[in-house]
Amino acid sequence: MLNPPIIHLQKTDSTNRYLQLASEAEDMPSGSVVTADEQTSGRGQRGTSWESEAGLNLTFSILYLPSGLPANKPFAISEMISLCVKRTLDSYLPDISIKWPNDIYYKDRKIAGILIENVIMQGQITKSIIGVGLNVNQTVFYGDAPNPVSMRQVTGRFYDTDEILSRLMQEFAHQSARLDGFCYEAIHSDYFDLIYRKEGFHKYVDAQGEFLAAISAIEPSGHLILRRTDGNLSRYGFKELGIRN
């Protein structure tokens, strides 16, 4: 099969779940995509739901079959797909950045979310299901997400979602080839350069309360290193920190 298939569904509970079951039922090439006009149980990070009005946005999942990716490098996949979405949106909008660990922001508002589910066997990540929700043409959000925004809200234009998906999959082919070529340090460097609020001190909150800090580093493991105003460094995993506006 020369070109990985794109399976288009009118409605499904979750494109991640659909692709997981489809890839278990038959051999599918890396880069296969399932996209849906409507998801009834779309999921975000940390067990949250993803709001998407039917037919107006891009909700899809990509099958990625890594080549020799060690089990201790799952964050490299997160970096790779974050770069894909960010670079694709750069063709349409200014001021796009990656909010640690893998939300995509327009200025201070969330325009895309990513959910990754990996399969590990014999010390390697053998399969990754990468779910992406991109706000494209929706103009009103009814959920309790604090800061959603769509491409149409930013520019006033109505966008062709198939064209955006095509561009994103071209970027995926490029970035996943880099990852399969073991370009871990280059991908990590690119990712860090594009981080939201990379410069200056900003408000964060952890189990001890709110504080000011600047981003010092992001480890290849995905842990965020913050430098507080007193110079002390703090290290955080994905669910241990909140960012305040």
C-alpha positions in Angstrom: 0.0 0.0 0.0 1.7 3.2 -1.2 -0.5 5.7 0.5 -1.8 5.1 4.1 -5.6 5.2 4.1 -7.7 8.0 5.4 -10.9 6.5 6.9 -13.7 9.1 7.1 -16.6 8.6 9.5 -19.6 10.7 10.0 -19.9 9.7 13.6 -18.0 7.6 16.2 -17.5 7.6 19.9 -13.7 8.2 19.6 -11.4 8.1 16.6 -8.6 6.9 18.9 -10.7 3.9 20.0 -11.9 3.2 16.4 -8.3 3.2 15.1 -7.1 1.1 18.0 -9.7 -1.6 17.2 -9.1 -1.3 13.4 -5.4 -1.7 13.7 -5.8 -4.8 15.9 -8.2 -6.3 13.4 -5.9 -5.9 10.3 -2.4 -4.7 9.4 -2.5 -1.0 8.7 0.5 1.1 7.6 2.0 3.9 9.7 0.3 7.1 8.9 -3.2 5.7 8.6 -5.8 8.2 9.7 -9.3 8.0 11.0 -11.3 11.2 11.0 -14.8 11.9 12.1 -17.3 14.7 11.6 -18.6 14.0 15.1 -17.2 12.3 18.2 -19.6 11.4 20.9 -16.9 10.6 23.5 -13.9 12.7 22.4 -11.3 12.7 25.0 -8.7 15.3 26.1 -5.8 15.0 28.4 -6.3 14.1 32.1 -9.7 12.5 31.4 -11.3 15.7 30.1 -13.7 15.8 27.2 -13.0 17.6 23.9 -15.8 19.8 22.6 -16.2 19.9 18.9 -19.3 20.9 17.0 -20.2 18.3 14.3 -18.8 19.0 10.9 -17.0 22.2 11.8 -13.6 21.1 13.1 -10.9 18.5 12.6 -11.1 15.5 15.0 -8.8 12.6 13.9 -6.4 10.0 14.9 -3.1 8.9 13.3 -1.5 5.4 13.5 2.2 5.7 14.1 4.4 2.6 14.1 7.8 3.8 15.4 11.0 2.3 14.1 13.1 1.3 17.1 11.8 3.9 19.5 12.8 2.9 23.1 10.1 2.6 25.7 11.6 5.3 27.7 11.2 7.9 25.0 7.4 8.4 24.7 7.7 12.2 25.0 9.5 12.2 21.7 6.2 11.3 20.0 4.5 14.1 21.9 7.2 16.5 20.7 6.9 15.2 17.1 3.2 15.6 16.7 3.2 19.0 18.5 5.6 20.2 15.9 3.4 18.8 13.1 0.3 20.7 14.3 2.3 23.9 15.1 4.0 23.9 11.7 0.8 23.3 9.9 -1.0 26.1 11.6 1.9 28.4 10.9 0.6 28.3 7.3 -2.7 29.9 8.3 -2.1 31.9 11.5 0.5 33.9 13.4 1.4 33.6 17.1 1.1 29.8 17.3 3.1 28.1 20.1 3.2 24.8 22.0 2.0 24.8 25.6 3.8 22.2 27.6 3.3 19.3 27.3 1.3 19.2 24.0 -1.5 21.7 23.8 -1.3 24.1 20.8 -2.0 27.7 21.5 -2.9 30.8 19.5 -1.6 33.6 21.7 -3.1 32.8 25.2 -5.9 30.5 23.9 -6.1 26.8 23.1 -6.7 26.0 19.5 -5.7 22.3 19.5 -5.3 19.4 21.8 -3.5 16.1 21.5 -4.0 12.7 23.2 -1.5 9.9 22.7 -1.9 6.2 23.6 1.2 3.9 23.2 1.7 0.2 23.1 5.0 -1.1 24.5 6.5 -4.5 23.8 10.0 -5.8 24.5 11.4 -2.5 25.6 10.1 -0.5 22.6 7.1 1.6 21.6 5.6 -0.5 18.9 2.4 1.4 18.2 1.1 4.8 18.9 -2.5 6.1 18.4 -2.3 9.9 18.2 -5.6 11.8 18.6 -5.8 15.4 17.5 -8.6 17.9 18.0 -8.2 21.1 16.1 -10.7 24.0 16.4 -11.3 25.1 12.8 -14.7 26.6 11.9 -16.6 26.6 15.3 -17.5 30.0 16.5 -19.3 29.3 19.8 -18.0 27.0 22.5 -20.5 25.8 25.1 -18.3 23.7 27.4 -16.4 24.6 30.5 -13.0 24.8 28.8 -11.5 28.1 30.0 -9.9 29.5 26.8 -10.9 27.7 23.5 -10.4 29.5 20.2 -10.9 28.5 16.5 -9.1 29.4 13.3 -12.3 31.1 12.1 -12.7 33.1 15.2 -9.2 34.5 14.7 -9.4 35.3 11.0 -13.2 35.4 10.1 -12.5 32.9 7.3 -14.2 29.5 6.7 -11.5 26.8 6.2 -11.5 23.5 4.2 -10.7 20.9 6.8 -9.6 18.3 4.2 -7.0 20.8 3.0 -5.7 21.3 6.5 -5.6 17.6 7.2 -3.6 17.0 3.9 -1.1 19.6 4.9 -0.8 18.2 8.4 -0.2 14.7 7.1 2.6 16.0 4.8 4.2 17.5 7.9 3.7 14.2 9.8 5.5 12.3 7.1 8.4 14.7 7.5 8.5 14.8 11.3 7.9 11.1 11.8 10.8 10.3 9.4 13.0 12.5 11.6 11.9 10.5 14.6 12.4 7.2 12.9 15.9 8.5 12.0 16.7 8.9 15.7 16.9 12.7 15.5 15.8 13.0 19.1 18.0 15.9 20.0 17.0 18.0 17.0 13.3 17.4 17.5 13.6 18.2 21.2 15.5 21.4 20.4 12.8 22.5 17.9 10.1 21.7 20.3 11.7 23.7 23.1 12.2 26.7 20.9 8.5 26.9 20.2 7.2 26.6 23.8 4.5 28.9 25.0 5.8 31.5 27.6 9.3 30.4 27.0 10.6 33.8 28.0 10.1 35.7 31.2 8.4 35.0 34.6 4.7 33.8 34.6 2.2 32.5 37.2 2.0 28.8 37.9 0.3 26.8 40.6 1.3 23.5 42.2 0.2 21.6 45.3 1.7 24.3 47.5 0.0 27.2 45.8 0.6 29.9 43.2 4.0 31.2 42.4 6.1 33.1 39.7 8.6 31.2 37.7 10.4 31.1 34.3 10.9 28.0 32.2 14.5 26.8 32.6 14.4 23.6 30.6 12.3 20.7 29.5 13.9 17.3 29.9 13.8 14.6 27.2 11.5 12.7 29.6 9.0 15.6 29.3 9.6 16.9 32.8 9.4 20.7 33.1 12.1 22.6 35.0 11.0 26.0 36.4 13.3 28.6 37.9 11.5 30.5 40.7 12.2 34.2 41.5 14.5 33.1 44.3 16.6 31.1 41.8 15.5 27.7 43.0 14.6 25.1 40.4 11.5 22.9 40.6 10.8 19.8 38.5 7.3 18.8 37.4 5.5 16.0 35.6 2.5 16.4 33.4 -0.2 16.4 36.1 1.7 18.3 38.8 1.4 21.8 37.6 -1.1 24.4 36.4 -0.5 27.6 34.4 -2.2 30.8 35.4 -3.0 33.8 33.1 
